[in-house]
Amino acid sequence: MPTDGEALTLVVSRSGLSAWRFLAGAQADPSLYYRINADHLRSITDVTERQANVRIIRVTFADESFFDYRIMNNFDEFLVGCQQLIDQA
């Protein structure tokens, strides 16, 4: 997982999670940064603190390691998609 603070877009799909890098903003095609298959995921949960102005999810892997990710838009829809992904795995 990146630790340099680079802005990545996290995408949930039937096959798992993927992160995409937009190098030149909306003018360039995104490039795949990493993909995580659904069978490697244990849970994706909301870990936002009550007074926080941003929404945070925690992605936990089958080996109990995890990373936190800030969701900027469509938080509730994203969590629904994540739950469907976990349920099918």
Steps between C-alpha positions, in 0.01 A plus 500: 500500500627849428625703795598820322156664511444464127135555404357176363146407400377179662250300293287207620391240243384138491859378487639709786646842571727695272680831536556732207744787455403810303838646408388809311153554639195439286692554174695172510383140517527350848760232566445196721704527820395173667222242507390290800297187430183455706623175658783693671256732679343435839301822553449859393356711780421859591749623763405867486501678835178680586636855484710445188433701185629221276389139462755220550474131415727222623585222256602187693672209327466128571827512700355779724727773355311811390512848353278804548369704208318834489185500286428835338170434316209252502603348832180304567485357148866400523441313827201316348718389208775391740256295707372327186860420405576351844173303504575334165859404589 
